[in-house]
């Protein structure tokens, strides 16, 4: 009994930094944000004024809420599948015992360690309609230059392109999943005459579904939290054509000082992401396979 108590205390001490961090930096801000969402509070005012559900009612009448959510959903629908597919293909490409493969892996991972602001400014220059490298390459093919940062579809395409350039982290997670698949499965399949495509469909893909599931959840949350890239690239313009939800939330909180309304917006975003996450978790019962299950 004494030993069990000592082990429990040791476990709590090891977990204490995470527990304290969660209470101070996650749970407390969430509770404060919930309370502020029922107030009319500005950084310029001394005290918050209780307004009940006014901020939540305003969410239903603010046209930019629906507009920014539409853009964010469109971005998520386009970006997440492309990132998952590209990261999987790259992981399979670098999971080969070839000479120089470590250098190749490092080169593909390098963009993820470059600060977002710096890399986005670089891409902003490359996407320039008159002097950008990408339009120069397009013109060499005899095509008209594209105004990448002028319309919502092309802006989303531009941000998705930048995201694909930074998929090294997702790629490495997929690579870890591929390496963890026992080689005897492939050896048995080859003995039975299974080809490369058949081995991928019946062995690699099913055993990699937990990894894909993890990347899907993190990609979903990341898509709805997308802020830095679009803020540096377009600032939400022109004419709010790239106004992502997080950018609109930031404007209300730190440019217009409507902290109460911004808190209500953050709670709405929390509910949306939570609902989508639950839907993905529920659906995972049908397509995620864990080794050892029937």
Buried (B, 14 or more C-beta within 10 A) or exposed (E): EEEEEEEEEEEEEEEEEEEEEEEEEEEEEEEEBBBBBBBBBBEEEEEBEEBEEBBBEBBEEBEBBEBBBEBBBEBBEBBBEBBBEBBBEBBBBBBEEEEEEEEBBEEBBEBBEEEBEEBBEBBBEBBBEEEBEBBEEBEEEEEEBBBBBBBBEBBBBBBBBBBBBBBBBBBBBBBEBBEEBEEEBBEEBEEEEBEEEEBBEEBBBBBBBBBBBBBBBBBBEBBBBBBBBBBBBBEBBEEBBBBBBBBBBBBBBEEEBBBBBBBBBBBBBBEBBEEBBEEBEEEBEEEBBEEEEE
